[in-house]
Amino acid sequence: PAPADAIANDASLPPLERTLAVIPLLALHVRHSFNSSPAVRRDIAAALLRQNAALLIAAPPGDLPVHRLLAGHWRPGDADFADLVRAALVLCADHELNVSAFAARVVASTGAHLHATVCSGLAALSGPRHGGATARAHALIADAGEASSVRDFIETRWQRGDDLPGFGHALYPQGDPRAAEILARLRRTQAGSPMLSRLEEIIAVTEEISGQRPNIDFLLASICQVHGLLATPALVIFAAGRLAGWIAHALEQQELGRLIRPRARYTGVAPSLEG
């Protein structure tokens, strides 16, 4: 529809907000969006993967694999970068019942169509405690690079009680394996790069001072820093990859055919029984 096209092509809009605005409008023109046929749902899911990736970068959807669409938008002709984006998308695809996946699964349990479940995941990702982590990690790398001493910069933040965005993860006290994989790939393709040397210094100093190791957010931000990109592509990679996981959760939940309905227990002040 025309209103959707106008928003979809507006590169001045933030990627999550642009995508959230358009996907509900696309659903209006999807036949059989409530159809329970697995084949129909899979076709809708495949289309959503491409549409979502295109919307995130304000590009027209096409037949290219998602990693090539994204990589070609940011660094045309860079095969190593495209392969790195592909790996990052896979690593971001699913992470158990994190907040956005759980939100998508709850909505899917109502029988809502896949466009609605995707929007619920994107809405959860828009929160600064979830999707905002990559931008903060990107800023940390930039600020550390401008400091006269990386060690003094990290130590001052740590002693002041500031957090270190992109470091530590509650599920991975010994280090985020997703981050380790991306770092290994950067070491293979960016050996000798001044930016990679800076990243290695930040990682080593931060672990020495705080005991924390880098997580996926730091390495997504690192991909951008090494390739001279702003912070936005890090969030786009995360959102494009994670959408595959949301859809998988949604399809699985819809096959179960049960509503997710947690119980709650009142713990406030008990009402008086006296008249």
Backbone as CSV, one residue per row, in Angstrom:
resi,resn,N_x,N_y,N_z,CA_x,CA_y,CA_z,C_x,C_y,C_z
1,PRO,0.826,-1.206,0.000,0.000,0.000,0.000,0.861,1.257,0.000
2,ALA,0.331,2.337,-0.565,1.099,3.570,-0.718,1.633,4.127,0.594
3,PRO,0.812,4.204,1.663,1.361,4.720,2.934,2.529,3.886,3.437
4,ALA,2.447,2.574,3.273,3.535,1.706,3.724,4.791,1.958,2.913
5,ASP,4.649,2.133,1.607,5.816,2.374,0.755,6.529,3.666,1.143
6,ALA,5.751,4.698,1.462,6.354,5.978,1.828,7.194,5.848,3.090
7,ILE,6.677,5.118,4.056,7.421,4.930,5.308,8.606,3.995,5.081
8,ALA,8.384,2.920,4.332,9.425,1.918,4.110,10.656,2.509,3.448
9,ASN,10.471,3.503,2.606,11.587,4.094,1.869,12.185,5.318,2.555
10,ASP,11.682,5.655,3.721,12.158,6.844,4.428,13.366,6.480,5.302
11,ALA,14.545,6.687,4.756,15.774,6.318,5.471,16.062,7.217,6.656
12,SER,15.327,8.316,6.790,15.559,9.210,7.926,14.957,8.656,9.221
13,LEU,14.078,7.679,9.116,13.452,7.094,10.302,14.381,6.062,10.939
14,PRO,14.353,5.937,12.251,15.143,4.877,12.903,14.670,3.512,12.420
15,PRO,15.571,2.531,12.304,15.207,1.244,11.690,14.090,0.484,12.390
16,LEU,14.118,0.410,13.724,13.072,-0.338,14.415,11.718,0.343,14.269
17,GLU,11.704,1.658,14.400,10.450,2.390,14.303,9.867,2.292,12.890
18,ARG,10.724,2.387,11.886,10.260,2.256,10.496,9.647,0.866,10.275
19,THR,10.328,-0.155,10.759,9.853,-1.523,10.561,8.561,-1.772,11.322
20,LEU,8.495,-1.269,12.553,7.278,-1.430,13.360,6.077,-0.728,12.718
21,ALA,6.320,0.368,12.031,5.219,1.108,11.418,4.682,0.405,10.170
22,VAL,5.556,-0.285,9.445,5.159,-0.838,8.153,4.606,-2.262,8.243
23,ILE,5.187,-3.095,9.078,4.787,-4.501,9.094,3.291,-4.704,9.354
24,PRO,2.660,-3.973,10.297,1.208,-4.159,10.459,0.421,-3.818,9.198
25,LEU,0.892,-2.846,8.424,0.211,-2.485,7.188,0.386,-3.577,6.131
26,LEU,1.545,-4.217,6.107,1.765,-5.313,5.165,0.824,-6.480,5.457
27,ALA,0.524,-6.676,6.734,-0.350,-7.797,7.113,-1.738,-7.663,6.519
28,LEU,-2.180,-6.434,6.291,-3.521,-6.221,5.748,-3.673,-6.795,4.344
29,HIS,-2.541,-6.967,3.661,-2.586,-7.420,2.276,-2.051,-8.844,2.113
30,VAL,-1.919,-9.554,3.218,-1.468,-10.946,3.158,-2.685,-11.854,3.253
31,ARG,-2.976,-12.561,2.181,-4.112,-13.473,2.205,-3.799,-14.653,3.130
32,HIS,-4.811,-15.138,3.773,-4.706,-16.317,4.641,-3.730,-16.100,5.801
33,SER,-3.637,-14.871,6.300,-2.674,-14.611,7.373,-3.023,-15.372,8.652
34,PHE,-4.281,-15.765,8.809,-4.675,-16.547,9.982,-4.784,-18.033,9.660
35,ASN,-4.372,-18.431,8.478,-4.480,-19.826,8.065,-3.575,-20.694,8.931
36,SER,-4.081,-21.847,9.337,-3.307,-22.728,10.216,-2.458,-23.726,9.441
37,SER,-2.516,-23.694,8.124,-1.723,-24.622,7.321,-0.232,-24.353,7.519
38,PRO,0.552,-25.374,7.871,2.002,-25.161,8.058,2.665,-24.590,6.815
39,ALA,2.242,-25.041,5.636,2.868,-24.550,4.401,2.599,-23.058,4.213
40,VAL,1.365,-22.630,4.501,1.031,-21.213,4.370,1.827,-20.389,5.359
41,ARG,1.925,-20.857,6.597,2.669,-20.117,7.615,4.152,-20.021,7.260
42,ARG,4.703,-21.088,6.714,6.116,-21.051,6.322,6.351,-20.050,5.192
43,ASP,5.429,-19.984,4.249,5.569,-19.017,3.158,5.522,-17.583,3.694
44,ILE,4.589,-17.339,4.620,4.495,-16.000,5.222,5.769,-15.684,6.004
45,ALA,6.279,-16.678,6.721,7.497,-16.481,7.509,8.682,-16.140,6.614
46,ALA,8.823,-16.840,5.497,9.938,-16.579,4.582,9.853,-15.162,4.012
47,ALA,8.631,-14.744,3.668,8.460,-13.378,3.153,8.787,-12.344,4.219
48,LEU,8.385,-12.620,5.456,8.645,-11.690,6.557,10.141,-11.522,6.807
49,LEU,10.901,-12.590,6.698,12.345,-12.494,6.900,12.963,-11.483,5.930
50,ARG,12.563,-11.560,4.674,13.110,-10.653,3.672,12.568,-9.235,3.850
51,GLN,11.269,-9.135,4.115,10.673,-7.806,4.290,11.265,-7.089,5.489
52,ASN,11.449,-7.808,6.573,12.005,-7.207,7.781,13.414,-6.678,7.527
53,ALA,14.258,-7.493,6.898,15.633,-7.066,6.629,15.648,-5.834,5.736
54,ALA,14.791,-5.822,4.716,14.744,-4.676,3.809,14.259,-3.417,4.527
55,LEU,13.245,-3.572,5.366,12.722,-2.422,6.101,13.759,-1.848,7.055
56,LEU,14.555,-2.696,7.652,15.548,-2.233,8.614,16.597,-1.316,7.974
57,ILE,16.798,-1.458,6.660,17.781,-0.604,5.976,17.119,0.300,4.934
58,ALA,15.786,0.350,4.921,15.035,1.201,3.979,15.386,0.871,2.529
59,ALA,15.432,-0.432,2.233,15.727,-0.890,0.874,14.572,-1.750,0.376
60,PRO,14.416,-1.871,-0.916,13.354,-2.740,-1.427,13.708,-4.206,-1.196
61,PRO,12.728,-5.028,-0.810,13.017,-6.453,-0.638,13.314,-7.105,-1.976
62,GLY,14.128,-8.134,-1.964,14.473,-8.830,-3.202,14.715,-10.297,-2.944
63,ASP,15.434,-10.927,-3.848,15.682,-12.360,-3.747,17.029,-12.694,-3.116
64,LEU,17.813,-11.678,-2.783,19.128,-11.931,-2.189,18.990,-12.535,-0.798
65,PRO,19.925,-13.400,-0.400,19.954,-13.827,1.005,20.083,-12.606,1.909
66,VAL,19.553,-12.704,3.119,19.521,-11.548,4.015,20.922,-11.004,4.279
67,HIS,21.904,-11.883,4.472,23.240,-11.370,4.798,23.834,-10.589,3.631
68,ARG,23.540,-10.996,2.410,24.065,-10.270,1.251,23.321,-8.947,1.037
69,LEU,22.030,-8.940,1.350,21.276,-7.687,1.256,21.850,-6.648,2.212
70,LEU,22.062,-7.050,3.472,22.570,-6.123,4.478,24.014,-5.709,4.181
71,ALA,24.860,-6.697,3.935,26.276,-6.397,3.693,26.453,-5.532,2.450
72,GLY,25.681,-5.802,1.410,25.783,-5.019,0.187,25.325,-3.583,0.379
73,HIS,24.433,-3.375,1.312,23.961,-2.022,1.611,25.046,-1.211,2.314
74,TRP,25.794,-1.862,3.198,26.789,-1.150,4.000,28.177,-1.150,3.362
75,ARG,28.582,-2.290,2.778,29.919,-2.404,2.191,29.829,-3.250,0.909
76,PRO,29.409,-2.622,-0.165,29.247,-3.369,-1.428,30.557,-4.014,-1.881
77,GLY,30.449,-5.260,-2.305,31.594,-5.953,-2.869,32.575,-6.539,-1.870
78,ASP,32.307,-6.423,-0.584,33.221,-6.941,0.443,32.742,-8.331,0.871
79,ALA,33.326,-9.366,0.266,32.887,-10.739,0.515,33.178,-11.176,1.952
80,ASP,34.327,-10.762,2.496,34.653,-11.137,3.876,33.641,-10.532,4.853
81,PHE,33.264,-9.294,4.584,32.277,-8.643,5.449,30.933,-9.350,5.349
82,ALA,30.526,-9.728,4.148,29.259,-10.432,3.964,29.258,-11.753,4.733
83,ASP,30.385,-12.456,4.704,30.473,-13.716,5.439,30.397,-13.481,6.947
84,LEU,30.986,-12.386,7.404,30.937,-12.039,8.826,29.504,-11.699,9.244
85,VAL,28.793,-10.953,8.415,27.393,-10.626,8.699,26.561,-11.900,8.757
86,ARG,26.824,-12.820,7.843,26.085,-14.091,7.844,26.291,-14.844,9.156
87,ALA,27.528,-14.913,9.609,27.815,-15.601,10.864,27.127,-14.906,12.034
88,ALA,27.159,-13.576,12.039,26.531,-12.815,13.126,25.021,-13.029,13.146
89,LEU,24.394,-13.084,11.981,22.950,-13.329,11.920,22.601,-14.685,12.536
90,VAL,23.393,-15.691,12.213,23.146,-17.029,12.761,23.311,-17.027,14.276
91,LEU,24.366,-16.374,14.756,24.629,-16.336,16.193,23.561,-15.562,16.965
92,CYS,22.906,-14.611,16.301,21.878,-13.803,16.956,20.481,-14.412,16.846
93,ALA,20.325,-15.470,16.087,18.993,-15.947,15.719,18.133,-16.340,16.915
94,ASP,18.703,-17.004,17.883,17.876,-17.464,19.005,18.698,-17.463,20.282
95,HIS,18.023,-17.224,21.404,18.707,-17.217,22.691,17.706,-17.551,23.786
96,GLU,17.157,-18.744,23.672,16.159,-19.224,24.623,14.984,-18.239,24.702
97,LEU,14.411,-18.119,25.889,13.250,-17.240,26.071,13.679,-15.881,26.615
98,ASN,14.528,-15.183,25.841,14.836,-13.817,26.241,13.570,-12.972,26.090
99,VAL,13.643,-11.723,26.499,12.429,-10.921,26.616,11.686,-10.774,25.296
100,SER,12.398,-10.552,24.189,11.709,-10.367,22.912,11.137,-11.675,22.390
101,ALA,11.860,-12.775,22.570,11.345,-14.073,22.129,10.124,-14.477,22.948
102,PHE,10.166,-14.191,24.252,9.018,-14.530,25.097,7.805,-13.689,24.712
103,ALA,8.043,-12.404,24.431,6.941,-11.534,24.005,6.301,-12.061,22.730
104,ALA,7.139,-12.447,21.760,6.616,-12.977,20.500,5.862,-14.274,20.727
105,ARG,6.377,-15.097,21.627,5.728,-16.385,21.869,4.370,-16.210,22.558
106,VAL,4.295,-15.277,23.483,3.018,-15.010,24.154,1.979,-14.534,23.147
107,VAL,2.368,-13.612,22.280,1.429,-13.116,21.273,1.028,-14.244,20.322
108,ALA,1.986,-15.069,19.930,1.670,-16.189,19.037,0.677,-17.153,19.669
109,SER,0.747,-17.292,20.986,-0.149,-18.243,21.667,-1.611,-17.817,21.577
110,THR,-1.863,-16.555,21.274,-3.245,-16.089,21.136,-3.836,-16.458,19.784
111,GLY,-2.994,-16.925,18.871,-3.445,-17.210,17.524,-3.242,-16.052,16.571
112,ALA,-2.597,-14.980,17.045,-2.335,-13.816,16.194,-1.447,-14.210,15.018
113,HIS,-1.574,-13.481,13.919,-0.776,-13.809,12.735,0.690,-13.452,12.960
114,LEU,1.540,-13.947,12.079,2.981,-13.811,12.276,3.447,-12.359,12.247
115,HIS,2.770,-11.508,11.481,3.159,-10.101,11.461,3.033,-9.489,12.863
116,ALA,1.980,-9.862,13.574,1.774,-9.333,14.924,2.838,-9.855,15.885
117,THR,3.220,-11.120,15.740,4.228,-11.667,16.643,5.585,-11.003,16.407
118,VAL,5.889,-10.738,15.141,7.141,-10.048,14.820,7.152,-8.646,15.423
119,CYS,6.024,-7.958,15.344,5.940,-6.605,15.911,6.140,-6.628,17.424
120,SER,5.637,-7.653,18.083,5.827,-7.727,19.535,7.298,-7.920,19.877
121,GLY,8.003,-8.714,19.079,9.433,-8.876,19.304,10.199,-7.592,19.058
122,LEU,9.857,-6.892,17.977,10.512,-5.621,17.680,10.233,-4.589,18.765
123,ALA,8.993,-4.584,19.288,8.647,-3.633,20.346,9.494,-3.891,21.586
124,ALA,9.677,-5.153,21.941,10.517,-5.481,23.094,11.968,-5.089,22.835
125,LEU,12.419,-5.293,21.604,13.807,-4.968,21.258,14.065,-3.471,21.284
126,SER,13.010,-2.665,21.136,13.182,-1.218,21.116,13.546,-0.650,22.484
127,GLY,13.360,-1.432,23.532,13.699,-0.962,24.872,15.199,-0.857,25.063
128,PRO,15.674,0.165,25.768,17.122,0.369,25.920,17.830,-0.748,26.672
129,ARG,17.110,-1.502,27.496,17.756,-2.598,28.225,17.956,-3.831,27.351
130,HIS,17.366,-3.818,26.175,17.500,-4.968,25.271,18.248,-4.525,24.013
131,GLY,17.560,-3.849,23.114,18.187,-3.471,21.854,19.155,-2.310,21.940
132,GLY,19.133,-1.562,23.044,20.016,-0.409,23.158,21.444,-0.739,23.526
133,ALA,21.715,-1.999,23.832,23.043,-2.364,24.322,24.124,-2.205,23.258
134,THR,23.801,-2.449,21.998,24.834,-2.346,20.956,25.306,-0.905,20.780
135,ALA,24.375,0.041,20.846,24.770,1.448,20.689,25.660,1.899,21.842
136,ARG,25.353,1.443,23.057,26.185,1.828,24.201,27.570,1.198,24.107
137,ALA,27.641,-0.035,23.606,28.941,-0.680,23.435,29.754,0.041,22.362
138,HIS,29.089,0.459,21.312,29.761,1.206,20.241,30.341,2.505,20.797
139,ALA,29.571,3.179,21.642,30.040,4.425,22.241,31.217,4.183,23.179
140,LEU,31.179,3.091,23.919,32.287,2.767,24.819,33.581,2.593,24.037
141,ILE,33.514,1.888,22.915,34.704,1.675,22.092,35.240,3.012,21.590
142,ALA,34.331,3.859,21.128,34.749,5.169,20.613,35.379,6.026,21.711
143,ASP,34.746,6.045,22.882,35.267,6.858,23.988,36.622,6.342,24.464
144,ALA,36.764,5.012,24.506,38.045,4.440,24.933,39.144,4.802,23.940
145,GLY,38.784,4.833,22.661,39.773,5.170,21.640,40.230,6.615,21.714
146,GLU,39.360,7.489,22.191,39.711,8.908,22.299,40.461,9.221,23.582
147,ALA,40.416,8.313,24.541,41.092,8.551,25.818,42.605,8.423,25.657
148,SER,43.339,9.134,26.491,44.803,9.060,26.423,45.307,7.700,26.873
149,SER,44.522,7.033,27.727,44.896,5.708,28.215,43.633,4.861,28.332
150,VAL,43.602,3.743,27.604,42.450,2.842,27.694,42.312,2.308,29.112
151,ARG,43.447,1.964,29.709,43.400,1.421,31.065,42.808,2.432,32.047
152,ASP,43.268,3.663,31.984,42.743,4.685,32.894,41.259,4.929,32.646
153,PHE,40.871,4.911,31.393,39.468,5.139,31.039,38.577,4.059,31.637
154,ILE,38.943,2.796,31.438,38.128,1.677,31.949,38.162,1.656,33.474
155,GLU,39.343,1.874,34.034,39.470,1.826,35.493,38.660,2.932,36.155
156,THR,38.656,4.117,35.572,37.880,5.232,36.121,36.387,4.922,36.093
157,ARG,35.917,4.396,34.979,34.500,4.033,34.883,34.145,2.979,35.930
158,TRP,34.998,1.986,36.064,34.724,0.886,36.984,34.711,1.364,38.437
159,GLN,35.679,2.177,38.809,35.759,2.687,40.177,34.617,3.644,40.494
160,ARG,34.121,4.317,39.466,33.021,5.267,39.648,31.677,4.560,39.767
161,GLY,31.652,3.287,39.435,30.408,2.529,39.500,29.623,2.519,38.208
162,ASP,30.212,3.060,37.134,29.541,3.034,35.831,29.582,1.617,35.268
163,ASP,28.577,1.303,34.459,28.608,-0.010,33.830,29.575,0.013,32.653
164,LEU,29.897,-1.154,32.143,30.779,-1.304,30.996,29.964,-1.991,29.903
165,PRO,29.267,-1.213,29.076,28.380,-1.799,28.070,29.120,-2.758,27.142
166,GLY,28.496,-3.897,26.912,29.103,-4.892,26.034,29.963,-5.902,26.762
167,PHE,29.997,-5.817,28.093,30.799,-6.764,28.869,29.939,-7.443,29.925
168,GLY,30.204,-8.740,30.117,29.473,-9.518,31.105,28.141,-10.005,30.559
169,HIS,27.731,-11.179,31.048,26.424,-11.730,30.677,26.022,-12.706,31.769
170,ALA,24.798,-12.553,32.247,24.336,-13.373,33.371,24.388,-14.864,33.059
171,LEU,24.183,-15.232,31.807,24.170,-16.654,31.442,25.553,-17.201,31.133
172,TYR,26.537,-16.305,30.962,27.869,-16.750,30.544,28.955,-16.141,31.425
173,PRO,29.071,-16.588,32.654,30.105,-16.024,33.532,31.525,-16.277,33.024
174,GLN,31.696,-17.304,32.204,33.011,-17.600,31.653,33.222,-17.005,30.268
175,GLY,32.266,-16.218,29.816,32.398,-15.578,28.507,31.310,-16.020,27.549
176,ASP,30.835,-15.098,26.750,29.764,-15.332,25.785,30.334,-16.060,24.561
177,PRO,29.918,-17.304,24.290,30.482,-18.036,23.156,30.159,-17.398,21.803
178,ARG,29.056,-16.675,21.727,28.725,-15.980,20.479,29.759,-14.892,20.193
179,ALA,30.135,-14.176,21.231,31.152,-13.133,21.086,32.496,-13.743,20.711
180,ALA,32.824,-14.883,21.315,34.105,-15.536,21.032,34.212,-15.931,19.565
181,GLU,33.107,-16.381,18.994,33.133,-16.783,17.583,33.356,-15.584,16.668
182,ILE,32.656,-14.491,16.930,32.841,-13.314,16.081,34.245,-12.750,16.241
183,LEU,34.761,-12.731,17.471,36.115,-12.225,17.703,37.135,-13.072,16.944
184,ALA,36.948,-14.382,16.948,37.870,-15.264,16.214,37.837,-14.944,14.721
185,ARG,36.669,-14.665,14.199,36.554,-14.326,12.779,37.204,-12.977,12.477
186,LEU,37.032,-12.014,13.361,37.693,-10.718,13.163,39.208,-10.864,13.202
187,ARG,39.703,-11.718,14.077,41.144,-11.919,14.161,41.691,-12.531,12.876
188,ARG,40.895,-13.367,12.213,41.348,-13.979,10.963,41.338,-12.989,9.804
189,THR,40.333,-12.121,9.763,40.174,-11.232,8.598,40.761,-9.840,8.799
190,GLN,41.002,-9.445,10.057,41.450,-8.079,10.334,42.795,-8.040,11.052
191,ALA,43.581,-9.076,10.905,44.888,-9.133,11.569,45.729,-7.918,11.179
192,GLY,46.286,-7.268,12.171,47.112,-6.089,11.918,46.350,-4.791,11.848
193,SER,45.034,-4.854,11.925,44.225,-3.635,11.873,44.387,-2.845,13.162
194,PRO,44.624,-1.533,13.065,44.738,-0.698,14.277,43.477,-0.757,15.139
195,MET,42.307,-0.800,14.497,41.071,-0.866,15.271,40.956,-2.192,16.007
196,LEU,41.368,-3.291,15.361,41.323,-4.572,16.060,42.272,-4.561,17.248
197,SER,43.425,-3.938,17.099,44.369,-3.828,18.222,43.741,-3.055,19.369
198,ARG,43.001,-1.989,19.051,42.321,-1.228,20.093,41.280,-2.100,20.793
199,LEU,40.521,-2.853,20.024,39.499,-3.726,20.608,40.137,-4.767,21.527
200,GLU,41.250,-5.324,21.077,41.950,-6.327,21.895,42.415,-5.713,23.216
201,GLU,42.876,-4.465,23.148,43.320,-3.790,24.369,42.140,-3.537,25.311
202,ILE,41.022,-3.073,24.764,39.834,-2.832,25.596,39.386,-4.125,26.262
203,ILE,39.369,-5.216,25.499,38.934,-6.509,26.029,39.864,-6.973,27.148
204,ALA,41.178,-6.895,26.902,42.148,-7.373,27.889,42.110,-6.534,29.164
205,VAL,42.082,-5.229,29.011,42.080,-4.335,30.170,40.789,-4.497,30.974
206,THR,39.665,-4.587,30.292,38.383,-4.714,30.992,38.300,-6.019,31.769
207,GLU,38.790,-7.108,31.181,38.763,-8.378,31.910,39.691,-8.324,33.126
208,GLU,40.844,-7.686,32.971,41.793,-7.584,34.092,41.204,-6.761,35.231
209,ILE,40.533,-5.657,34.897,40.034,-4.747,35.921,38.713,-5.228,36.528
210,SER,37.813,-5.704,35.678,36.463,-6.038,36.158,36.163,-7.529,36.215
211,GLY,36.982,-8.323,35.542,36.703,-9.760,35.479,35.640,-10.117,34.449
212,GLN,35.163,-9.129,33.692,34.101,-9.373,32.722,34.679,-9.555,31.317
213,ARG,34.037,-10.436,30.571,34.451,-10.683,29.187,33.405,-10.105,28.227
214,PRO,33.787,-9.881,26.987,32.847,-9.256,26.048,31.668,-10.161,25.722
215,ASN,30.515,-9.559,25.479,29.331,-10.314,25.076,29.010,-10.004,23.615
216,ILE,27.902,-10.526,23.139,27.540,-10.380,21.733,27.366,-8.914,21.346
217,ASP,26.875,-8.086,22.250,26.665,-6.673,21.927,27.994,-5.975,21.616
218,PHE,29.023,-6.283,22.399,30.327,-5.669,22.165,30.875,-6.087,20.807
219,LEU,30.696,-7.349,20.448,31.265,-7.808,19.178,30.462,-7.330,17.978
220,LEU,29.157,-7.157,18.126,28.395,-6.550,17.028,28.851,-5.105,16.826
221,ALA,29.060,-4.400,17.935,29.587,-3.041,17.845,30.992,-3.046,17.257
222,SER,31.775,-4.065,17.590,33.137,-4.168,17.070,33.152,-4.369,15.561
223,ILE,32.200,-5.153,15.056,32.089,-5.320,13.602,31.952,-3.958,12.938
224,CYS,31.105,-3.134,13.509,30.890,-1.792,12.951,32.134,-0.931,13.064
225,GLN,32.776,-0.952,14.216,33.963,-0.111,14.417,35.091,-0.509,13.474
226,VAL,35.321,-1.786,13.328,36.405,-2.257,12.460,36.167,-1.876,11.006
227,HIS,34.897,-1.836,10.606,34.574,-1.561,9.204,34.126,-0.122,8.966
228,GLY,34.353,0.750,9.954,34.059,2.162,9.771,32.588,2.502,9.674
229,LEU,31.761,1.734,10.376,30.312,1.950,10.342,29.830,2.568,11.653
230,LEU,28.720,3.265,11.582,28.090,3.796,12.781,27.471,2.656,13.591
231,ALA,26.816,2.983,14.677,26.285,1.956,15.577,25.043,1.265,15.032
232,THR,24.278,1.930,14.174,22.991,1.386,13.731,23.076,-0.001,13.117
233,PRO,24.051,-0.300,12.240,24.113,-1.645,11.666,24.214,-2.766,12.705
234,ALA,24.811,-2.496,13.851,24.894,-3.526,14.890,23.503,-3.933,15.359
235,LEU,22.642,-2.946,15.586,21.265,-3.231,15.989,20.503,-3.912,14.864
236,VAL,20.737,-3.484,13.639,20.041,-4.080,12.494,20.414,-5.554,12.346
237,ILE,21.694,-5.871,12.487,22.116,-7.282,12.409,21.421,-8.089,13.491
238,PHE,21.389,-7.553,14.706,20.746,-8.260,15.809,19.262,-8.485,15.514
239,ALA,18.572,-7.440,15.061,17.131,-7.538,14.811,16.824,-8.467,13.643
240,ALA,17.621,-8.388,12.582,17.390,-9.232,11.414,17.636,-10.697,11.746
241,GLY,18.681,-10.957,12.544,18.948,-12.337,12.929,17.927,-12.873,13.915
242,ARG,17.598,-12.071,14.912,16.691,-12.529,15.968,15.271,-12.777,15.443
243,LEU,14.889,-12.079,14.359,13.552,-12.293,13.812,13.340,-13.748,13.405
244,ALA,14.382,-14.398,12.919,14.254,-15.813,12.565,13.888,-16.640,13.794
245,GLY,14.485,-16.302,14.927,14.166,-17.004,16.163,12.753,-16.729,16.629
246,TRP,12.309,-15.463,16.513,10.939,-15.134,16.910,9.934,-15.940,16.096
247,ILE,10.173,-16.002,14.800,9.246,-16.727,13.935,9.243,-18.214,14.274
248,ALA,10.412,-18.766,14.542,10.476,-20.183,14.907,9.698,-20.438,16.194
249,HIS,9.871,-19.570,17.187,9.112,-19.699,18.432,7.612,-19.580,18.164
250,ALA,7.243,-18.621,17.311,5.825,-18.393,17.028,5.204,-19.598,16.342
251,LEU,5.895,-20.145,15.347,5.360,-21.308,14.636,5.204,-22.498,15.577
252,GLU,6.205,-22.688,16.421,6.137,-23.791,17.378,4.978,-23.603,18.353
253,GLN,4.816,-22.386,18.862,3.749,-22.121,19.822,2.376,-22.274,19.174
254,GLN,2.229,-21.824,17.943,0.946,-21.951,17.254,0.583,-23.404,16.997
255,GLU,1.594,-24.242,16.758,1.328,-25.665,16.586,0.837,-26.302,17.879
256,LEU,1.312,-25.780,19.013,0.848,-26.310,20.302,-0.621,-25.980,20.535
257,GLY,-1.051,-24.828,20.040,-2.452,-24.452,20.156,-2.908,-24.145,21.570
258,ARG,-1.983,-23.650,22.399,-2.333,-23.336,23.787,-1.970,-21.892,24.106
259,LEU,-2.799,-21.268,24.913,-2.561,-19.898,25.341,-1.555,-19.881,26.486
260,ILE,-0.561,-19.010,26.394,0.371,-18.816,27.502,-0.282,-17.869,28.496
261,ARG,-0.552,-18.377,29.692,-1.274,-17.564,30.667,-0.658,-17.786,32.044
262,PRO,0.451,-17.067,32.369,1.042,-17.211,33.705,0.082,-16.709,34.778
263,ARG,0.227,-17.239,35.966,-0.567,-16.782,37.106,0.224,-15.747,37.897
264,ALA,-0.488,-14.947,38.650,0.137,-13.945,39.517,-0.479,-14.050,40.906
265,ARG,0.296,-13.729,41.904,-0.187,-13.786,43.284,-0.037,-12.418,43.926
266,TYR,-1.114,-11.916,44.500,-1.096,-10.611,45.155,-0.240,-10.676,46.415
267,THR,0.699,-9.730,46.538,1.590,-9.709,47.708,1.518,-8.373,48.446
268,GLY,0.510,-7.570,48.153,0.385,-6.277,48.807,-0.258,-6.384,50.176
269,VAL,-0.692,-5.255,50.675,-1.330,-5.200,51.983,-2.669,-5.940,51.919
270,ALA,-2.868,-6.840,52.873,-4.118,-7.602,52.889,-5.280,-6.698,53.294
271,PRO,-6.410,-6.789,52.614,-7.560,-5.953,52.989,-8.094,-6.337,54.370
272,SER,-8.616,-5.354,55.059,-9.166,-5.605,56.387,-10.462,-6.407,56.272
273,LEU,-10.612,-7.366,57.171,-11.836,-8.172,57.186,-12.908,-7.558,58.079
274,GLU,-12.533,-6.498,58.774,-13.505,-5.857,59.668,-14.385,-4.899,58.884
275,GLY,-15.650,-4.856,59.278,-16.609,-3.977,58.607,-16.259,-2.529,58.852
